Amino acid sequence: MYILNFRRTVIIASICYFVIGCGGKKKSLGMDDEIRVVCSEVDEPLLRNYLSTIFNDTLYAPQPEPIFKIIFSRPESYQDLKKYSQIIVAAVNRNNSNSGYRLLQKLLSDKQLKNSIDDNPMLLTRDLYAKDQVFVILNASNEQHLFYELEKNKKLLRMHYDEQFKIRGNKFIFEGNQIEIERKLRQDYKWSIKVPWGWEVLRNDIKNNFFWMGSEYPYKWISIKSYDGNFIDDQLLVGKQVWNYPIENYKSIRFNDYGFELDRIYFNDFKGWQCSGVWESSDSLEAIGGPFYSYIFYDNKTDRTFHINTLVHNPGKSKSIYIRQMGLIAKSFKSFQESNGI
């Protein structure tokens, strides 16, 4: 086990006496978009309000869908939940009638348990009971104490959960990726991207610098197109290019202006844009749709602008975890100045 130290104002606690060595730990449990919160019934409304200010991301698919699912359980379930990948054990009401506080009495030292209102209420460590785990304790004396250092704690938690998603997601997605296709992409286009097992090439149009691959159940698609030169400095031109992209390359779908967002980002080390929103079928006979994310960025070493587009279709079911997974695939992208073999 290791402890991550960031700023002196954020207390990152080692709960060392729980750990009986790291070697025999199994993989953490649960889905990547689930946050398990263990607390008493009396503390749940306040903690729900607190966590909703931290995990407030929404995916429009087209119905609003939370990126994180916060699942509350009672302290008597702690032993069954302590090996989940993202778990928060919390208490606000320091009273022995509070089952959450009684659980913290068992988990914390006297010094940690009796922190003051000037101490950060959040304690965090990694891989406490299982591999690839973020374990958090919220130990607050009252509502005001709980919200103390909120912005710093929000940044810290989001950073850890994003890193957790990358670690677990990369292990899951790229187990047995298709090396031969990746090698061919580098030879044909002077760029490459990881191709997960089970994904198929849907179109490989070298003449128009357009590549499209996909996977079924649920339906997931990623396409990549490159253009000579740099056009990312003109926001209107970027917006127009994004809007026209599905019509020019997919033919049968289009983007909707519902939930449409365009933001400046750095994609890996490239300066660029991120666009998100809802796609829909342009064929009136087939009403389908879902969320999309696009990444537009400029590679100054090869003087090319790239557009990576990701789409999900999973009607009536969750889509957020799949669109985030495709973001991991997109960010495996590499550009090369020469077309030597991998």
N, C-alpha and C positions, 0 to 999 in steps of 0.2 A: 504494500500500500504506500502511496505517496501523498503528500499534502501540497496543494497549490497555493502559493502566497502571491497576492496581488498588491494591495495597498494596505498601509497600516490602519486605515480607517475601516477596512473590511476585515472582520475577524474570521479567519478560516481555521476551524478547530480540527485537531486530530482526536479521533475517538478510538485511540489505539487499543485499548483493552478489549475491544470487541473482536479483534482480528486474530485468528489462530493461523498465521502464515497465509501467503498469497498463492502458493503453488497449486493447491488443490481446488481453487475456486472454479465454479462452473460459470457458463455464460449467464448474463442477466436475463430476466424474463420480461415479457410484455412487448407491446407494440411501440414503435418509435414515436408515435404521436400521443401516447398516453402518459399522463402525470398522475401518479397515485398519491393521494393526500390522506394521511392517517391523523384523525383528530376527533374530539368529542362532538356530539350533536350540538351542544351549546356554542361551540367555537366556529362551526361550519359557516354560518352566514357571513361573519366578519372575514374569515379566511377566503371565502369565495370572492368577496369584494376585493380583497387585497390581491389575490392571484389574477383576477380579471384585469387589473391595471397593468400587470406584468405580461401576461399572455393574451394579448388582445388582437392578434392577427386574424384576418378574415380572408378566405378565398371565395371568390364569386364563381360559382360552378354550374349554372348561373345562380342558384340559391346560395345565400351566404353560408359558409361552412367554416367553423373554427379550425385553425391550424393545429392547435393542441386540444386534446380532450382531457379535462380535469375530472378525475374520478375520486370521490370521497368514500372513505371507509372508516370504520370505528377501530379504536385501539385494540380490541380483542382479536382483530384480524391481522395484527402486526406481524406475527410469526409467519403467516402465509404470504405476506407481501414484501418482506424485508429484502428479498433478492430481486425485486423488480428493477428495471433499468433506471427509472426516474421516480424516486420516492421522496416525499416530504412528510416528516413527522412534526406536528405543530401543536402548540398550546398557547393560549392567550390569557385565560383565566386561571391564575395561580391559586387554586383551591383544591384541597384533597378530594372534594366531590367531583372534580373535573377529571374524567378518565384519561384525557390527553396529558394532563399535567402529571398524573400518576405514572404514565408511561415514561415521560421525560425524567422522572426521578430515578427510574431504573437505567436509563441510557446515559445520563450525564453525571459528571463529577459534581461535588457540592459547589465548587467555584464556578463551573459553567452554568449550573442550574440557577444560581443566585446572582446572575449578571444584573447590572444596574441599568437604568434608563438611558445612560450615556454610552452603553455598550451596544454594538450591533447585535440585533436579535438572531441573525442568521449564522448558522454553522454549516460548513460544506466540506465534504471530502469525496474522493473518487474511489471506486472499486472496493468498497467496504466489505460487502458480503458476496459480491459476484463481479465477474469481469465486465468491463464496459458499463459501469454503474455510476450515477450521480446521486449521492445520498445527502439530503438536506434536513436540518433541524431548524425550526422557527420557534424560538423560546422568548416570548414577549410577556411583560408584566401587565400590559394593557394595550388598548387600541393605538394610542399615541406611540408607544414603544414599538409596536409592530411595524408602523409606517416610517419609523426612523431609518434614515439612510436608504429610502425607497429607490431613488434613481440609481445609486451605486449598486444596490442589490439586484435591481432589474437588469442592469448591464451585465453583472456577473452571472446571474442565472441564465440569461439568454445566450451568453457566450459559451457557457458549459453545455447547455442543451443543444446548441448548434453544433458544437464540436462532437458531442455524443452522437448526434444524428449522422454526421460524416463518418465516424468510426464504425458504427454498426451498419450504416447503409452501404458503405464501400465493401465491407466484408460480405454482405448479403448479395449485393448486385453483381460484383465483379468476381465471384467465385466461378472460375471456368469461362472467362470471357474469350471471345473468338479472335485469336491472334492473327490468323490468316487474313481475315477481312481487314483488320487494323493495318496490317502490312500493305495490303493492296491499296487502301485509302492513302497511305503515305506516298506510295509510288504514283498514284493517279493524280492526287491533288496537292501534294506537299503539305498536308496536314493530316492529323489522325485524331481519333476519338475512341474510347473504349467501347466495345460492342459486347453487351452481356450475352450469356448463353441463352438461346431460345429466341433471340431477336433475328428478324429477317430483313434483307435488303429489299426495299420496295421500289426504289428507282436509283439508278446510278448514271446520271447524265453528265459525263465528263465535259462535253462540248459546252454546256451552259453552267458548269461549275456548281451542280446541284446534286446533293446526295440525300436520300430519305430512307429511314429504317423504322421498323415498328415491331410491336409485340401485342399479343391478344390476351384477353381475359384478366384484367380489363384492357381495353385498347389504349395503347401508348404509342405515340409517334414522335420522332425527332428528325428534323431536317437541317441541313447546313448548306448555305450558299455563300460564295465569295464574290467580291467585286474588286476590280482594280481601282486603286486610289483611296482617298479618305473623304468620307462625307458625314462623319459623325459630329463635326463642329456646327452643323446647321440643324437645329432641332426640328424645324418644319420639314426639312428633307428627310430626316430620320423618321418622323411621324408618318410621312407620306409613304416611305419605303415599307414600313411595318404594315400599314393599312393595305397596301397593294400586294403584299407578299403572298397571302393565301390564294388570291385570285390568279396571280401569275404562275404559281407553282403547284397548287393543289387542284385548282379549277373548280371543284365542287363544294368548297366551303368559303366562308368569309368571316371577318371579325365583326363583333357587335360593339357599339360604343358604351354599353352597360358595363360599369366597373372598369373602364379603360384607364390605365395609368402608364405614364412614361417618366422614368426617373434616371438621373445620371448615376453611374456606378463605375467601379473597376471590376472588370471580369477577368479573374485571375490577375495578371499584371497589366492588362490592357485597359485603356481608357475607353469608356463606352456608355451604353444605355441598357436599361432593363424595362421591358414593356410587358404588362399583364392585362388580362381581361377575359372575355368570353368569345369562343368561336361557335359558329352554327353552320348547319348545312345550307347551301344556296340552292339545293334541289328541293322544291316544294313537296316532292313525293316522299322524301325521307327526312323527317324532322329529328335531327340529332345535334349534339353539341356538347360543350364542356369548357373547362378552363384552359388557358394557354399562357405560356411565358416565352418571351423572346429576349435574346441577348444580342445586341449589336455592338461591335467593338472594332477598333482599328489596330492592325499589326504594322508598326512603322518599319520593322526589319524587312518585311516582304512587300510593303506598300499595298496591303489589301484590307478591305473592310469585310468582316464576316457577320453573317446573320444566322444564329442558331435558334430554331423555333421548336418548342415542345408543346404537345397536345395530349389531353386525356379525355377518354370517353368511358364513363362508368355509370350509366343511368341508374338513379335511385340509390346509389351507394357512395361511400366516402371517396373523395378524389384527392384530398390535400396531400396525403402521404405519397401518392404516386407522382404528383407534380413536383414535390420536393426531391424524390428519388431521381427524377429526370434532370433536375438541376445538378445533381452529383454527376450524372453521365455527361451533361453538357460541359461541366467544369473539368472533365478529364481531357478536354480538347488541347491539342498541341499543334503549333504551326512550325514548319521547317523551311529553311531556305534552300535546301537541297533535297532531292528525292531518292537518297540512298535507302537501302533496305533497313528495316528495323533490326 
